[in-house]
Amino acid sequence: MRLQQYAPRPAHLKWLLDSDAAIRWQVMRDLTYEAPNAIADERSRVATEGWGGQLLARQSRTGNWGGPSEDRGLLTTLYSLVVLMDLGLDPASKQTRRMIERVEKRLVFKPLNNRPFLHGETEPCINGRILALGAYFTKPNDALARQLLREQLEDGGWNCEAVEPSPKRPLSRRSSFHTTICVLEGLLAYERAGRKSTAITSARKRGENYLRERRMFRSLRTGEVIDERWLRFSFPTFWHYDVLRGL
């Protein structure tokens, strides 16, 4: 198939552009190649219109999204921030700065002696996400990146069950696709924020090789599909892996 046959048709572009600002600005950047100022103008709408504006408006004054009954792990807040990042909310906008100031000043993990939210917690799947959020919205967290490097397993990936003791099971020595993809995304965001180093790049490539050696969704031992659900692509992805996310 020739390269030009991959180009989106006018009807497809019209359909994409007749949508949310979070989609439009990325179409303008990646498919229709609009002028930078036009792309920036459209991207700025994410903070005030559509999905981004609605989600941003739901943040409480205390900084979270889950209300007073949110679990102590702040998962609703974590995934709300991840979605805003994925929608391309401009980190420099005044709405974003107000949002992230609330997070930095008011959100803590109470079970961890009130550790600040953006300093991370104990599970690498969560910390990979928080590393990406910090790199995108504020500044790269060097200590959190070093923690994730220490937790990389021999097979190249990561697994929350390798660091969180449980009376029901021993600590795992095998990596998880779910945890690994969360950490890989965090390390990549950390690098893109200007924190490239031999150690970080090497760890990320080992993690990527973990996925490639298993052909993105198959058992290394049997070659069987590990989970058929990984072949169904979804958004938002939250903590779970799928093949499209891996690519």
Buried (B, 14 or more C-beta within 10 A) or exposed (E): EEEEEEEEEEEEBEEBBEEBBBBBBBBBBEBBEBEEEEBBEBBBBBBBBBBBBEBBEEBBEEBBBBEEEBEEBBBBBBBBBBBBBBBBBBBEBEBBEEBBEBBBEBBBBEEEEEBBBBBBBBBBBBBBBBBBBBBBBBEBBEEBBEBBBEBBBEBBBBBBBBBBEEEEEEEBEEBBBBBBBBBBBBBBBBBEBEBEEEEBEEBBBBBBEBBEEBEBBBEEEEEEEBEEEBEEEEEEBBBBBBBBBBE
